[in-house]
């Protein structure tokens, strides 16, 4: 008890407590600039914490890209299967491009390209089936204007999905869920996705692998990946919290 009181009364403890309180106020501020600063601070702290952990533990696969590829080769089919499953699930909450670059840097451009393509198709089907199972398609399009929009999308599902996939400016999961919600036929959706996602997979695999393997070590790269994923989760949780708070008010 005395030891705890000694710690809580120390100048260092009070300084840390003050910094945490200030950060909490920034994070919940009405100012977008302050919230952006708090998110940036969070990302930097996580990045250096993860990178420091990697440096201390120094895991063999993350010493260099060649060591990571050798480790994955030792895993054989299991390594590729794990990556395909991750690529099939993670783009529901994170950018597909990150996983494509990761696959190319980890397995090499051509094997990474093939594995990323398979994983992307699995993810597209997963998002499509989830939206269909939730019945979102039947929850909109009842008034005249939206019914016409829905009918147009249904009639031109293949070219619309193909153009959106080729554009690569929209999130992959957003295109998949929107297509399912708009009532695009699965056959048209899959034909468009199989063709539309191919250029992105090829480009990200070739250029992403070249840039990452040349300028970033595996430890730095995977620290950045963890930061991106955690930041997305934090932002999603914050939005959900704000939505629930507004719902209670109304």
One Martini backbone bead per residue (centre of mass of N, CA, C, O) as a GRO file, in nm:
protein
  250
    1UNK     BB    1   0.059   0.062  -0.021
    2UNK     BB    2   0.303   0.248   0.006
    3UNK     BB    3   0.415   0.198  -0.278
    4UNK     BB    4   0.168   0.307  -0.432
    5UNK     BB    5   0.173   0.593  -0.311
    6UNK     BB    6   0.457   0.659  -0.414
    7UNK     BB    7   0.391   0.641  -0.715
    8UNK     BB    8   0.133   0.837  -0.730
    9UNK     BB    9   0.319   1.085  -0.601
   10UNK     BB   10   0.492   1.112  -0.829
   11UNK     BB   11   0.601   1.308  -1.086
   12UNK     BB   12   0.586   1.105  -1.321
   13UNK     BB   13   0.294   1.012  -1.278
   14UNK     BB   14   0.162   1.295  -1.307
   15UNK     BB   15   0.265   1.347  -1.594
   16UNK     BB   16   0.129   1.103  -1.730
   17UNK     BB   17  -0.159   1.170  -1.639
   18UNK     BB   18  -0.171   1.444  -1.784
   19UNK     BB   19  -0.122   1.341  -2.072
   20UNK     BB   20  -0.368   1.149  -2.084
   21UNK     BB   21  -0.585   1.366  -2.036
   22UNK     BB   22  -0.510   1.540  -2.282
   23UNK     BB   23  -0.552   1.315  -2.492
   24UNK     BB   24  -0.852   1.260  -2.426
   25UNK     BB   25  -0.950   1.545  -2.506
   26UNK     BB   26  -0.853   1.535  -2.798
   27UNK     BB   27  -1.010   1.274  -2.887
   28UNK     BB   28  -1.302   1.426  -2.779
   29UNK     BB   29  -1.306   1.647  -2.966
   30UNK     BB   30  -1.468   1.875  -3.191
   31UNK     BB   31  -1.199   1.896  -3.328
   32UNK     BB   32  -1.048   1.767  -3.609
   33UNK     BB   33  -0.753   1.842  -3.548
   34UNK     BB   34  -0.730   1.709  -3.267
   35UNK     BB   35  -0.811   1.425  -3.359
   36UNK     BB   36  -0.577   1.394  -3.561
   37UNK     BB   37  -0.351   1.423  -3.356
   38UNK     BB   38  -0.430   1.182  -3.175
   39UNK     BB   39  -0.406   0.969  -3.404
   40UNK     BB   40  -0.108   1.021  -3.470
   41UNK     BB   41   0.004   0.955  -3.192
   42UNK     BB   42  -0.102   0.668  -3.178
   43UNK     BB   43   0.048   0.562  -3.432
   44UNK     BB   44   0.338   0.625  -3.334
   45UNK     BB   45   0.337   0.460  -3.076
   46UNK     BB   46   0.273   0.187  -3.205
   47UNK     BB   47   0.504   0.173  -3.405
   48UNK     BB   48   0.746   0.193  -3.196
   49UNK     BB   49   0.654  -0.044  -3.021
   50UNK     BB   50   0.663  -0.266  -3.238
   51UNK     BB   51   0.950  -0.214  -3.340
   52UNK     BB   52   1.085  -0.260  -3.064
   53UNK     BB   53   0.990  -0.554  -3.035
   54UNK     BB   54   1.134  -0.658  -3.289
   55UNK     BB   55   1.423  -0.572  -3.202
   56UNK     BB   56   1.436  -0.742  -2.943
   57UNK     BB   57   1.344  -1.027  -3.061
   58UNK     BB   58   1.436  -1.086  -3.353
   59UNK     BB   59   1.294  -1.237  -3.581
   60UNK     BB   60   1.394  -1.426  -3.837
   61UNK     BB   61   1.181  -1.351  -4.073
   62UNK     BB   62   1.245  -1.018  -4.006
   63UNK     BB   63   1.541  -0.959  -4.101
   64UNK     BB   64   1.452  -1.041  -4.403
   65UNK     BB   65   1.304  -1.117  -4.697
   66UNK     BB   66   1.460  -1.384  -4.746
   67UNK     BB   67   1.380  -1.514  -4.472
   68UNK     BB   68   1.076  -1.510  -4.515
   69UNK     BB   69   1.074  -1.687  -4.772
   70UNK     BB   70   1.210  -1.934  -4.643
   71UNK     BB   71   0.994  -1.982  -4.429
   72UNK     BB   72   0.756  -2.020  -4.632
   73UNK     BB   73   0.885  -2.260  -4.781
   74UNK     BB   74   0.888  -2.447  -4.529
   75UNK     BB   75   0.570  -2.447  -4.504
   76UNK     BB   76   0.449  -2.439  -4.778
   77UNK     BB   77   0.119  -2.473  -4.821
   78UNK     BB   78   0.044  -2.333  -4.549
   79UNK     BB   79   0.140  -2.045  -4.615
   80UNK     BB   80  -0.050  -1.991  -4.856
   81UNK     BB   81  -0.318  -2.056  -4.710
   82UNK     BB   82  -0.303  -1.839  -4.492
   83UNK     BB   83  -0.292  -1.598  -4.686
   84UNK     BB   84  -0.558  -1.648  -4.835
   85UNK     BB   85  -0.739  -1.627  -4.582
   86UNK     BB   86  -0.657  -1.338  -4.507
   87UNK     BB   87  -0.743  -1.214  -4.785
   88UNK     BB   88  -1.047  -1.311  -4.748
   89UNK     BB   89  -1.096  -1.130  -4.471
   90UNK     BB   90  -0.942  -0.849  -4.414
   91UNK     BB   91  -1.083  -0.657  -4.642
   92UNK     BB   92  -1.331  -0.591  -4.455
   93UNK     BB   93  -1.111  -0.382  -4.277
   94UNK     BB   94  -0.895  -0.362  -4.516
   95UNK     BB   95  -0.683  -0.304  -4.756
   96UNK     BB   96  -0.601  -0.493  -5.030
   97UNK     BB   97  -0.327  -0.369  -5.118
   98UNK     BB   98  -0.162  -0.453  -4.867
   99UNK     BB   99  -0.184  -0.762  -4.921
  100UNK     BB  100  -0.056  -0.770  -5.198
  101UNK     BB  101   0.219  -0.653  -5.117
  102UNK     BB  102   0.279  -0.863  -4.899
  103UNK     BB  103   0.275  -1.112  -5.085
  104UNK     BB  104   0.503  -1.018  -5.280
  105UNK     BB  105   0.725  -0.972  -5.058
  106UNK     BB  106   0.705  -1.268  -4.933
  107UNK     BB  107   0.681  -1.465  -5.214
  108UNK     BB  108   0.673  -1.294  -5.454
  109UNK     BB  109   0.531  -1.174  -5.732
  110UNK     BB  110   0.393  -1.430  -5.861
  111UNK     BB  111   0.287  -1.589  -5.611
  112UNK     BB  112   0.147  -1.340  -5.483
  113UNK     BB  113  -0.050  -1.289  -5.715
  114UNK     BB  114  -0.205  -1.558  -5.701
  115UNK     BB  115  -0.289  -1.546  -5.399
  116UNK     BB  116  -0.433  -1.270  -5.410
  117UNK     BB  117  -0.646  -1.345  -5.620
  118UNK     BB  118  -0.783  -1.568  -5.461
  119UNK     BB  119  -0.845  -1.397  -5.206
  120UNK     BB  120  -1.018  -1.179  -5.350
  121UNK     BB  121  -1.245  -1.374  -5.442
  122UNK     BB  122  -1.324  -1.467  -5.163
  123UNK     BB  123  -1.396  -1.185  -5.053
  124UNK     BB  124  -1.617  -1.116  -5.257
  125UNK     BB  125  -1.803  -1.354  -5.181
  126UNK     BB  126  -1.831  -1.291  -4.881
  127UNK     BB  127  -1.961  -1.010  -4.908
  128UNK     BB  128  -2.198  -1.094  -5.087
  129UNK     BB  129  -2.326  -1.307  -4.893
  130UNK     BB  130  -2.365  -1.127  -4.644
  131UNK     BB  131  -2.559  -0.923  -4.775
  132UNK     BB  132  -2.773  -1.126  -4.871
  133UNK     BB  133  -2.832  -1.248  -4.582
  134UNK     BB  134  -2.937  -0.954  -4.470
  135UNK     BB  135  -3.140  -0.820  -4.688
  136UNK     BB  136  -3.065  -0.533  -4.819
  137UNK     BB  137  -3.197  -0.540  -5.101
  138UNK     BB  138  -3.504  -0.510  -4.961
  139UNK     BB  139  -3.454  -0.205  -4.811
  140UNK     BB  140  -3.450  -0.080  -5.104
  141UNK     BB  141  -3.638   0.069  -5.372
  142UNK     BB  142  -3.950   0.176  -5.321
  143UNK     BB  143  -3.921   0.418  -5.462
  144UNK     BB  144  -3.909   0.543  -5.775
  145UNK     BB  145  -3.615   0.643  -5.800
  146UNK     BB  146  -3.459   0.398  -5.665
  147UNK     BB  147  -3.587   0.184  -5.850
  148UNK     BB  148  -3.449   0.284  -6.109
  149UNK     BB  149  -3.159   0.251  -6.013
  150UNK     BB  150  -3.178  -0.050  -5.949
  151UNK     BB  151  -3.258  -0.140  -6.235
  152UNK     BB  152  -3.002  -0.036  -6.377
  153UNK     BB  153  -2.801  -0.210  -6.217
  154UNK     BB  154  -2.923  -0.484  -6.288
  155UNK     BB  155  -2.895  -0.449  -6.605
  156UNK     BB  156  -2.568  -0.328  -6.553
  157UNK     BB  157  -2.376  -0.496  -6.364
  158UNK     BB  158  -2.119  -0.575  -6.514
  159UNK     BB  159  -2.004  -0.292  -6.615
  160UNK     BB  160  -2.010  -0.149  -6.343
  161UNK     BB  161  -1.824  -0.335  -6.177
  162UNK     BB  162  -1.585  -0.330  -6.371
  163UNK     BB  163  -1.527  -0.022  -6.359
  164UNK     BB  164  -1.485  -0.006  -6.051
  165UNK     BB  165  -1.247  -0.208  -6.037
  166UNK     BB  166  -1.060  -0.058  -6.245
  167UNK     BB  167  -1.036   0.220  -6.096
  168UNK     BB  168  -0.930   0.180  -5.776
  169UNK     BB  169  -1.081   0.418  -5.586
  170UNK     BB  170  -1.244   0.197  -5.452
  171UNK     BB  171  -1.327  -0.001  -5.221
  172UNK     BB  172  -1.358  -0.331  -5.244
  173UNK     BB  173  -1.588  -0.380  -5.031
  174UNK     BB  174  -1.781  -0.161  -5.141
  175UNK     BB  175  -1.837  -0.288  -5.417
  176UNK     BB  176  -1.944  -0.564  -5.319
  177UNK     BB  177  -2.178  -0.461  -5.137
  178UNK     BB  178  -2.322  -0.283  -5.347
  179UNK     BB  179  -2.385  -0.505  -5.552
  180UNK     BB  180  -2.557  -0.679  -5.361
  181UNK     BB  181  -2.761  -0.451  -5.272
  182UNK     BB  182  -2.848  -0.394  -5.586
  183UNK     BB  183  -2.887  -0.695  -5.729
  184UNK     BB  184  -2.659  -0.833  -5.849
  185UNK     BB  185  -2.562  -1.085  -6.016
  186UNK     BB  186  -2.337  -1.326  -5.947
  187UNK     BB  187  -2.232  -1.380  -6.234
  188UNK     BB  188  -2.166  -1.082  -6.303
  189UNK     BB  189  -1.991  -1.022  -6.058
  190UNK     BB  190  -1.767  -1.239  -6.111
  191UNK     BB  191  -1.681  -1.155  -6.392
  192UNK     BB  192  -1.598  -0.864  -6.312
  193UNK     BB  193  -1.396  -0.938  -6.083
  194UNK     BB  194  -1.197  -1.122  -6.235
  195UNK     BB  195  -1.114  -0.880  -6.424
  196UNK     BB  196  -1.098  -0.611  -6.246
  197UNK     BB  197  -0.869  -0.713  -6.028
  198UNK     BB  198  -0.615  -0.789  -6.195
  199UNK     BB  199  -0.455  -0.519  -6.238
  200UNK     BB  200  -0.411  -0.459  -5.936
  201UNK     BB  201  -0.253  -0.713  -5.865
  202UNK     BB  202  -0.022  -0.672  -6.064
  203UNK     BB  203   0.074  -0.385  -5.985
  204UNK     BB  204   0.112  -0.426  -5.675
  205UNK     BB  205   0.310  -0.663  -5.700
  206UNK     BB  206   0.537  -0.529  -5.865
  207UNK     BB  207   0.570  -0.235  -5.736
  208UNK     BB  208   0.542  -0.300  -5.436
  209UNK     BB  209   0.777  -0.500  -5.409
  210UNK     BB  210   1.003  -0.311  -5.510
  211UNK     BB  211   0.967  -0.090  -5.290
  212UNK     BB  212   0.966  -0.251  -5.026
  213UNK     BB  213   1.232  -0.427  -5.059
  214UNK     BB  214   1.415  -0.163  -5.092
  215UNK     BB  215   1.303   0.048  -4.841
  216UNK     BB  216   1.191  -0.193  -4.652
  217UNK     BB  217   1.172  -0.363  -4.380
  218UNK     BB  218   0.991  -0.602  -4.227
  219UNK     BB  219   0.964  -0.454  -3.956
  220UNK     BB  220   0.856  -0.185  -4.066
  221UNK     BB  221   0.623  -0.288  -4.241
  222UNK     BB  222   0.464  -0.451  -4.012
  223UNK     BB  223   0.428  -0.206  -3.833
  224UNK     BB  224   0.252  -0.048  -4.034
  225UNK     BB  225   0.027  -0.257  -4.062
  226UNK     BB  226  -0.062  -0.254  -3.764
  227UNK     BB  227  -0.131   0.046  -3.754
  228UNK     BB  228  -0.352   0.046  -3.970
  229UNK     BB  229  -0.541  -0.161  -3.837
  230UNK     BB  230  -0.576  -0.014  -3.560
  231UNK     BB  231  -0.681   0.254  -3.674
  232UNK     BB  232  -0.934   0.141  -3.805
  233UNK     BB  233  -1.057   0.027  -3.544
  234UNK     BB  234  -1.067   0.291  -3.382
  235UNK     BB  235  -1.246   0.450  -3.584
  236UNK     BB  236  -1.485   0.253  -3.580
  237UNK     BB  237  -1.542   0.268  -3.273
  238UNK     BB  238  -1.587   0.571  -3.262
  239UNK     BB  239  -1.828   0.585  -3.458
  240UNK     BB  240  -2.007   0.394  -3.296
  241UNK     BB  241  -2.016   0.563  -3.037
  242UNK     BB  242  -2.141   0.817  -3.166
  243UNK     BB  243  -2.396   0.679  -3.276
  244UNK     BB  244  -2.505   0.580  -2.998
  245UNK     BB  245  -2.521   0.857  -2.865
  246UNK     BB  246  -2.722   0.985  -3.069
  247UNK     BB  247  -2.944   0.773  -3.029
  248UNK     BB  248  -2.997   0.836  -2.726
  249UNK     BB  249  -3.078   1.132  -2.764
  250UNK     BB  250  -3.318   1.062  -2.982
   0.00000   0.00000   0.00000
